[in-house]
Amino acid sequence: MSFFKIRNESQSCLVNMDCCIPQEKLKALTDLPQNLKFLQEDELEFTEVLGGNLNVVIRISSKYNLSKSVFLKYAPRYTKIFGPDMPLDTARNHFEYKALKKCHDICPEYVPQPFYCSQKESLLIMEDLVGYNDMGREVLNGVIEMGTIRDIADFTLKLHKNTHRRKLSREAFTDMINDFQNDGMVNLLDQFFFTKPWQRDDPTNRSSAKVKGLHPLIYENERLLQNVNELREKFLTQQDCLLHGDLHMSSIMTKGRHSKIIDAEFACIGPAGFDIGILLANYLFSYHADRCYPPEDVAGFHKTVILETIYDYFNGMSAFLEEIEFNALISETVGFCGCELIRRLIGIGYVLGFEEKPRAEEACIHLGIKLITQYQEVTTTDALISILGMN
């Protein structure tokens, strides 16, 4: 039996995970669409795409016609970073496929086209993003354009608006809820976003020396921990719209002015403030990294990024939400943003570009505490801008 030959130094990772996929499996698929027949007919090359904690992503291309290429995403029966010690439902690829299809129907310019999904084989095949790069690394390299930032805000607005309970019939919204019962991934978010980071002795947590010194401000703060539990309950029970579920910069690929949102395996129905809160938190990481360390002038760009995102997204949402709903959206955005700022610095998360930047870590911890403890008090965009320190 022949296997994919991965042209990458991390091939051993695939072997150790016992998740190499027999090449014959592609030929055995009987329902491939016509544009994917080259996967069964051509001589192929396979390259692992590095990054990600959950799945294996492989670029497959025709050896003699490089214009024929796709991304294949394989979901092992466990998370890539923890291995068999953490089993995980392989249905996550199926939910990602459905989410990408939904997003592609709403705003095709911002999402790679999904071509095929096999639940049996845990395979998802989608458009190859040739020439696109991880947005997080592009931000570090200073090559992000403001138009890209506006596109990401536009994607988030269009996704939330077009799937919102306010915009759909009761029947259509109920069907969407049933279609996105993504229990396995919601449970993973519950554990690693709302639970484990806030338990002082959880073995999966990790912090820098600077952040460890700030632990008492978190773990001995009863109001903060109570509010995290409130936000957890909102995430698990509040059904506003379809969420991407993991909208940080490494879930976005960019190519000059263009952007594509990927990694939608956490898609679920939930509170809109969760997505936009995570996005703003990741912009804030970049802002404070550059504000606290040279070149400080770059921080002005990141401030503009945050302000433009707030204006574009919330102006669009205010057009169809009742005032009380809009105020709640802002409050919840503040709370979820604070959770993301802290949990990435005390849990298993990782902040690209924060290596050896303790002043930035400290600034984000203090801001996160402020956002979580005061989130109920923030109900307007002006108050949001003020509490983020962007005025």
Secondary structure, 3 states (H helix, E strand, C coil): CCECCECCCCHHHHHHCCCCCECHHHHHCCCCCHHHCHHHHCCEEEEEECCCCCCEEEEEEECCEEEEEEEEEECCCECCCCHHHCECCCCHHHHHHHHHHHHHHHCHHHCCCEEEEECCCCEEEEECCCCCEEHHHHHHCCCCCHHHHHHHHHHHHHHHHHCCCCCCCHHHHHHHHHHCCCHHHHHHHHHHHHHHHHCCCCCCCCCCHHHHCCHHHHHCCHHHHHHHHHHHHHHHHCCCEEECCCCCHHHEEEECCEEEECCCCCCEEECHHHHHHHHHHHHHHHHHHHHHCCCHHHHHHHHHHHHHHHHHHHHHHHCCCCHHHHHHHHHHHHHHHHHHHHHHHHCCCCCCCCCCCHHHHHHHHHHHHHHHHHHHHCCCHHHHHHHCCCC
